[in-house]
Amino acid sequence: MKYKVNEKGYYGDFGGAYIPEMLYPNVEELRQNYLKIIDDADFQKEFHQLLKDYVGRPSPLYLANRLSERYGANIFLKREDLNHTGAHKINNTIGQILLAEKLGKKRIIAETGAGQHGVATATVCALRNLECVIYMGEVDIERQAPNVARMKMLGAKVVPASSGSKTLKDATNEAMRDWINNPVDTHYIIGSVVGPHPYPDMVAIFQSIISEETKKQLIEQTGNDQPDYVLACVGGGSNAMGMFYHFMDDENVKLIAVEAAGKGVSSGFSAQTEDGQVVEPHSVSAGLDYPGIGPQHAHLFKTGRGKYVSITDEESLDAGLLLTQLEGIIPAIESAHALAYLEKMEFKGGENVVVCLSGRGDKDLDTYIKYFNL
Ligand SMILES: *Cc1c(COP(=O)(O)O)cnc(C)c1O
């Protein structure tokens, strides 16, 4: 339990709920009810039924033979890319939409940067017939036109955020403002293990299906539910937290979280200035260019339980092409960051390594094509 949240919402020194006074009732309603609702047998039944029949779970754990040969270790890929809508994000939005229904909410809001979380949210709102409003920066609306089209087709209203840098943080401000003004009928679906308590814990619980399945699949395939290494990429940290969740107390399993360094950690575009001011980070992958990270990750880093490393744009794109040509799987560039770290590891031979393939690369084809002149 030492890596799990305490009653106050903290992971060691990190976490809590730093929110405007006017949001307190909304967050408090959620805090008082989320565990009760999630632990209820009917909720669990409905959640797992949808994961199975709608999302397509369990996602396979695939022993990638040619990749294994290259690195001299058994490389297993947890195939979140095969989920409905193409990534792990749907695990969380399914969980939260069911929870919103139990709380009697009729209206869903969310913010999105690259549009992936917006699409996953609009999808479950269509599924459950709930009103859906997605806040998105004006700049992002232009950059991510196909995802905007998807959200609209799914019946969501996409509201442009036109203040500040017109990107994710401004969309988040707008969503907060909406929630303050609509506290009774609205649930705010946050897309990663970030935000005030209980969001980081709640999202981690919904994503923990990833490691729950992986353990069972490892037993079947290797006879041992503890691999030597588990790797995942980190934006806000939700696929990594889902991938780490049931391994956290297995201290022999090394947890490796791979962050996006963009043009390099000292390029001046990696989230913080020398004196700790937040700056807009750059990454080739739209799902990782987010300056924050969840509190549980901060705790895993500080306690040394997790190792936090970084991969540049070039390294990730090369790893994406390598997986495509060795295994016939085009990964999301986010996921390719985790794969790229395999190049930097040294194996004795025969280690079992699980990499979370958080999403598929269809959305990234333009970037791959431009970079490799295909
Ligand atoms: C959004 C996204 C991520 C990053 O989000 P996390 O919360 O860190 O998981 C990673 N991979 C894919 C495919 C994504 O869509």
PDBQT file of the ligand as one rigid body, heavy atoms in Angstrom, charges set to zero:
ROOT
HETATM    1  C1  LIG A 401      -3.029  10.320 -24.608  1.00  0.00    +0.000 C 
HETATM    2  C2  LIG A 401      -2.058   9.256 -24.962  1.00  0.00    +0.000 A 
HETATM    3  C3  LIG A 401      -0.901   9.023 -24.185  1.00  0.00    +0.000 A 
HETATM    4  C4  LIG A 401      -0.503   9.879 -23.021  1.00  0.00    +0.000 C 
HETATM    5  O1  LIG A 401      -1.395   9.910 -21.950  1.00  0.00    +0.000 OA
HETATM    6  P1  LIG A 401      -1.107   9.157 -20.576  1.00  0.00    +0.000 P 
HETATM    7  O2  LIG A 401      -2.150   9.677 -19.663  1.00  0.00    +0.000 OA
HETATM    8  O3  LIG A 401       0.282   9.508 -20.142  1.00  0.00    +0.000 OA
HETATM    9  O4  LIG A 401      -1.228   7.713 -20.848  1.00  0.00    +0.000 OA
HETATM   10  C5  LIG A 401      -0.084   7.967 -24.528  1.00  0.00    +0.000 A 
HETATM   11  N1  LIG A 401      -0.351   7.175 -25.596  1.00  0.00    +0.000 NA
HETATM   12  C6  LIG A 401      -1.443   7.375 -26.372  1.00  0.00    +0.000 A 
HETATM   13  C7  LIG A 401      -1.685   6.474 -27.521  1.00  0.00    +0.000 C 
HETATM   14  C8  LIG A 401      -2.326   8.419 -26.078  1.00  0.00    +0.000 A 
HETATM   15  O5  LIG A 401      -3.409   8.607 -26.848  1.00  0.00    +0.000 OA
ENDROOT
TORSDOF 0
